[in-house]
Amino acid sequence: MTLLKAISRFVKHDAFGGVLLILAAAAALLVANSPLEPWYEGALESRLSITLNGEGLQKPLILWINDGLMAVFFFLIGLELKYELMEGKLRRPSAAILPGLAAAGGMILPALVFAALNWGNPVTIGGWAIPAATDIAFALGVLALVGSRAPSSLKVFLLTLAILDDLGAIVIIALFYTADLKVEYLLMALAPLAGLVALNLRGTHRVAPALLLGVVMWVFVLKSGVHATLAGVITAFLIPLKDRFGKSPLHTLEHGLSLYVAYLIVPVFAFANAGVILQGMSIQSLLAPLPLGVALGLVLGKQAGVFGVTYLVVRSGWARLPAGANWAQIYGVACLAGIGFTMSLFIGSLSFSSPALMNEVRLGVLAGSLISAVMGYAVLMLAGVRAGKALPA
């Protein structure tokens, strides 16, 4: 019984989602470099079709995961964003100044690092946004392992930064990853969108109609050429925060989905996308412009962007450090922001269709994320010992 209680406590721990991600990535690496590799690739490329009279969706399994399951992931992100904007940490603009500017720096600097290493290469330069993203679950999971050595305000700072980072990633996907736009399908998507708006204005307490309309809109947006994960975000923003009975459909959905996303959808995505084929690779492989740009963008770009902007904003007097945090802990959080993993792999899948280039992307993402996680954990553990000796802000 004691063992069962220990397992139960661990599953409920904030770090459990990050542990699952690590296990899923490790499993993908093992399978991709074993005799099971043909089965792994074959399963991901197997086609699943949903059609009616010859019309519908026909895609390999990997795209159902990346376009379908990740739409649910972004739906949850959208729910969290709406709550934070209306009732949470982002309700007051002043509270979002420091993490907001830090998030912006943490997106711009990694993109510049990547671009500097891939400038002049028309094949790889399109991956400039890959190191700009932060994996919320993984970063918060590592921070949770630090425990009481990190003040609670540091978690709020990292969470707000990561949420705004994801909002930036959504904008990037909308602006730069739309191909072969089919306007007629976008016009069709206006019908379910209008239905969602009407349900929202009525303050409906039933979420099933809204979810059904969201699925219909997802299909039309997917067929239009705009990335379908945006349909998940739009649907989330049209879920009422309060219904006409004073209850919160948004909170109900957020709480109901969070475990499925953290413990099922994101690990499945990681297993499907983290399978780096190591055969024929060496240290020199990591030094190629594409993986090196991704890895250095995540490690150096994120640290310079998040920590550098935070330092400038605090020193200029525009904002204060999170309560109880010192500069070493801020640097540790800047390191954790370099854990791109899920989001970086996702943007990589939008950037490149070539299996060889995607293998390089996976190598860079895994290397950069691992280095960032280890550095962030080490810095925060050491900084926690000296928490009482924070430099004056």
N, C-alpha and C positions, 0 to 999 in steps of 0.2 A: 504493500500500500504506500509506503514511503517513496518507492521508486515512481509509482504512478503520480503522486503529488509533485515530485520533483519535475517529472516530464510535463505535467500540466502547467506548472509555474514557468518552465522554460518556453513552452509554446505561447504563453501569454506575454512573454517578455518582448520589449520593443525591438530587441536585436534578432528575434527569431526570423523575421522576414529577410533580413540581410544574410543570415545563415543559410536559408533556403536558396537564395540567389547564388551564393557561393557553391552550394552542393549541385545546383542545376548546371552552373557553368562548368564545374569539374566533371560532371557526368557527360556533358556535351563534348568536352575535350577528350575524355577517355573513349567514348563511342566513335568519335570522328577519327581517332588514331588507332583503331582496333579492326579486327576482321568484320565487325558489325557496320563499318563505314558505308558499304554499298546499301545496306538496309536503311541506315539513317538518312542518307541522301535520297534514296528511292521513296521513303515514306514522306519526306518533306516535299518532294516533287510530284507525288501522286495527286491526281486531279479530283476535285470534288465539285459537282455541278448541282445547281438548283435552278431548274428551268421550267417554263410553262409555254407550251407550243413553240419550243425552240428558242424562246427569249428568256434571259436570266443571267446568272453568274456562273462562270466556269473558270476556276482558278486552282493552282496547286495549293497544297495544304499550307506551305510556308506563307503564302499571301493571305489565306484565311486567318492565319495567326496574326500576321503583321497588320492587316487591314481590319479584321474583325475583332479579335480579342483586344487589340490595342485601342480600338474605338471605345471599348468598355473601360479600359484603363484611363483614357482621356476623359470619358464621361465622369469618372470618379474625381479626376483632377478638376474638372469644371465645377462639380458640386462643391469641392473644397474651396475653390477660388471664389465662387459666389458667396459662400458663407463668410469667408474672410473679408470680402469687400463690403458686405452688408452688416455683419455683426461682429466680426472677429478682428484680427490684428491689423488689417488693412483698411478698417473703417475710417480711422483718422489718418489723413495724409502724412501728418508729422511722424507717425509711428512707422511709416513705410519708407521714409527718406533714406535712412542708413542701409537697410537690407536691399532696398530698391536700387540705389546707386551702386552698391556692391555687386548686385546681380548683373547690372548692366556692364560693369567693368569685367565681371567674370564671364561674360559672353563675348565681349569685343576683343579682349587680349588673346584668348585662345584661338579665335578665328584669325587674328593677325599673325600669330605664331605659325599656324598651319599654312596660311597664305604665303608667308615669307619662304617656307621650305618647299612649296609647290608652285610658286609663281612661274609662269611661262609654260606650265604643263597643262594643256587643255583637257587631258584625260582625268587628272586627279584634282584639279583646283576646285571642282564642283563639290568636294567634300569639306569645304571650309567650315561648315556649321557643325560637323561631327563632334569636335571637342568643346563646343559651346554649352553643352547640356550637363545637368547634374541629376544623378539618380537619387530621388528623395529617400526611398526605402533603404537603400544601401548606406547612404551617408548618415541617416538618423540611426540605423542599426549599429554602425561603428561608434557613433557618439554615445549610444546607450551602453556600450561595453565599458565606457569610461566611468559610468556610474556617478556617484556624488562628487567626484573630483571636478566635474564641470557644473557650473551654476545653471539653474533651470532657464535663466534668461538666454543662455547660449543656445539651447535647443530651440527656443522661440526665434532667435536670430537666424539660425540655420534653416529652420522650417520655412520662415517667411522668405528668405533668400531663395530657397529651392523652389517654392511655389511661384515666385515671380520669374525665376529662371525658366520654369516650365511654360509660363505664359509667353515668355519671349520665344521659346521653341515652337509654340503653337503658331505664333505670328510668322516665324521664319518658314515653317512648313506651308502656311497659307500663301505666302508671297513668292517663295522660290522653288517649291516642289509641286507645281501644277503643270501637267503636260497634256497636250492634245485636248484642250478645253472644248467640251461639247455643251454649248449654251442651252440646247433644248432640254437636257437633263437637269441643268440648274433651274430652269423655269419650272420643270415638274416638281422639283424639290420645294418650291414655294408653297405648294398646296399643303403638305404635312407641316411645313413651318407655320403657315397661317393657323392650322389646327392647334399647334403647340402654343402659339401666342394667345389664342382664344381660351384654351384651358387654363393658362397662366393668369389671364385677366379675371377669369371666373373664380380663381382660387380653389380649383377642384381638389378634392382630397384623395381621389383615386389616381394612382400612378400608372396603372396598366395601360389606359388609353394613350398617355403621354409616351410611354416606352414603345408602344406599337407604332405611333407616328414617328418616333425617333428612328426606329428600324427602317421604315419606309424611306425616310429622308436619307438615311445612311446609304441605302441602295442607289438612290438617284444621284447623290453626291459622288459615290464611288464610280458610277457610270459616266459622270461628267468629266472626270479627269482630275478634279480637285481631290486632295487626299481625304479619305472618308473619316479619318479620326476627328476632323473638324466638326462633322455632324454630331459626334459624341459630346463635344464641348458645347455646341449650340443647344442641343437638347438639355444638357445639364443646366444651362443658364435660364431655361424656360420652365424648370421645375419650381413650383411655388415654395418660397421659404416658409410661408404660413398659408394654410388653407382657410376657408371661411369659418371653420370651427376652431381656429386658433392653434391647430396642430401643425407639425412641420413635415410635409412629404419629403423635403430635401434631406432633413436629418435622418428620416427613416431609411431612405435609399442609401445615403452615405454610410450609415452604420451597417446596413445589410450587405453592402457590396465590399466594404473595405477588406474583410478577411478573405473573400474569394479572389480579389485582385492581388493582395499581398501574398497569399499562400498557394494560389493556383495559376492565375493568368500570367503574372510576371515571371514566376519560375518556368512555366511552359514556354514563354517567349524566350527566356534566357537559354533554355535547353535547345530550342530550335535555331538560335542565332549565334551562339557562342562557340560553335564547333570549329575551332582553328585546326586546320590540317598541318601538322608540324613536320611531316616528311619532306626532306630536302631543305628545311629551314636551318638557319644559323643565326648568330648574333648579327651578321651582316644584313640579314633579312629585315631586322628591326630598324636598321639604319637607312632603309629605302625612304624616299621622301614622304610617301603616303603614311605608312605606320609610324614613322618618326614624327611627322607633323601632328598626327592624332595624339600620340603619347606625350610629346612635349607640350602640346596645347593644353592637355588635361593637367599635367604636372606643373609646368612653369607658368603657362598662360593663366590658369585659374588662380594660382597662388598670387601672381603679380596683380591680376585684375581685382580679385576680392580684397586682398589685404591692402594693396596700394590705394584703392579708392576709399576703403574704410579709413585708412590712416589720414588721407587728405581731407575727408569730410569731417572727421572728428577734430583734427587739428585746426580746421578752418572755423570751427564753432557751430557748424550747421546741425550737428547731432552729437549725442554722447554714446560712449561705449555701453553695451548691455550691462545692466546692474550686476556687480560682483565679478565681472570678467576682466582679465588683463590682456595685454597685447599678445602674449604668447598663446593664449587660448584663442584669440581671434585668428592668429596665424594657423593654429591647428584646424579651425573651422574652414579657413581658406584652402587648406590641404584636402579636407573632406569634400569640398565642393568640386574637386577634380575627379571624383568618382563618377564617371559618366555612365558607364555600363549600359543599363537598359535604354536610356534615352539616346546615348551615342550610337549604340548598335542599331536602334530604330532609324535614326537619321541617316546612318550609313547605308541601310537597306534601301532608303529612298534615293540616295546619291548614286549608287552603283548597282548595275545588274550583272556585271561580270563576276563569276565565282572567284576568279583569281584576285581581283581587286577587293572583293568582300573579305577574302581570307586575310589580306593585308590589314583591312580595317579592323577585323576582329583581333588581330595580333596587337595593333596599336591601342585599341580600347582596353583590352585585358591588361596589357602591360601598364598603361597610364593609370587605370583605375586601381590596380593592385598597389602600385607605388604610392599613389595618393592616399589609399586607405591605411597602409602601414605607417606612412609619415604622419598622417593626421592623428592616428591612435597614439603613436609614440610621443608626439608633441603635446597632446592633451593630457596624457598621463603624467609627463614630466612637469607640465605647467600647473597641473592640479596640486602637486606637492607644494608649489610656491604660490598658491592662489592668493595668499595674504600679502604678497609683495608685488601687486600689480603696479605698473608704471602709471603715473598720473595722466589722466586724459585731458 
